[in-house]
Amino acid sequence: MASENSAKKLLILGHEVTPIIVGGRIAAVDVTVTPHVPGPPPHHHIDSDEFFYMLDGELEIMSDGEWNAVGAGDYFVVPGNAVHTFRVPGDRPARFITGWEPQGFEQFFVECGIDADQADAFERSTAEEMIPKILDSFARNGAVPAEAAAPAR
C-alpha cells in the first residue's frame, strides 16, 4: 500500500511518469519509457532547456536532427528551441529524470497524465482523442510541435 509520501504515477503517451515534487512544485519528472512505444512528437520548448539524467537502460535523444545515445549515469541537455524527441533502441525500458530550466513545462504532465492505477490507463494515454488535449497543453506550457515550427513553403 502506498504511503501519503508516495509519488503519483501517471501514464502519458504510453510512458510512465512520476512528478517529483519539492516545496509544493514539480521540480522534475521521473520517466520510464516503454520499448516499442514512440517518444513524444518532435518539438521544442520556448525559452527553456531540458535535461535528461539516465537512471537505467538506454535512450536515444534526437536534438536538432542528430541522434545521441545515452545510458545509465549519462546526462544530456537539449538547449531551448532545439527540436527534440527520444526513443528506446532495444527491448528494455529506459528510465530517466527530466526537467526544464526555467520551470514550467512540467505542468503538461499533470494536465495530460492518466492515473496509472486505472485499469485502462495505457490505452487511454495513447488514444487518438488524447492528441488535441496534448497539443493544447503543449501550447499553453511553452512547447511547439516541430511541424508548427517549420516555415511554410
DADA-V446921 format. One record per helix or strand of 2 or more residues. SS is the DSSP state (hx for helix, st for strand). FROM is the first residue (numbers start at 1). LEN is the number of residues. If there is no record, write none. Layout:
SS_FROM_LEN + SS_FROM_LEN
//
This chain:
st_9_4 + st_15_8 + st_25_9 + st_43_3 + st_49_8 + st_58_6 + st_66_6 + st_75_4 + st_84_4 + st_94_8 + hx_107_6 + st_114_2 + hx_121_6 + hx_130_11 + st_143_3 + hx_146_4
//
